[in-house]
């Protein structure tokens, strides 16, 4: 007969009762790889787009400056009436015509030549009109005028104006915004039958800066749109 362990004097059998059951941790779910790829693509797209915008901003052409109504004019003689010079030098006897015309994004330039009076008293005038469309001619205007011996300032004509006169004629430069006018009044010369150059009699040019100033103001107004 099999006896119980305690009856045989052996060690008692101990049974351990499990009150709670510890669950094994769940394995971490891996993030789908396409999310990482999508996030990287979006970040790269943002950086590339920003770089492309900066590049195009750097390549963008500078905007034109305020021309204050001045426009490019091919036929300058049509706009230049020159009534002031005509009153002093005599009737406008003819027009030498217009010079080469330049019209580019950076600037435009046109010129006109005319004559006044008749015979030995005939005088000529040349006018150049330059419109600076991108750069400001103001900072260097006075220095350029001084370089060409135009040292007498003239008030009330544009923003700046300088004049220089002599027995052979006179010169005036005018700056108004982006527009620059250059007047050159000169004495005509002729050749005799022997080919010798003789000068024609010139009218009194004292105070010629006054009619030049009048004509400059009238031309500036005629050059605006």
Helices and strands as residue ranges (DSSP letters): G 5-7, H 33-59, H 76-79, H 83-89, E 92-98, E 102-103, E 107-116, G 119-121, E 123-132, H 138-147, E 152-153, E 160-166, E 169-176, E 179-187, E 189-191, E 197-199, H 208-222
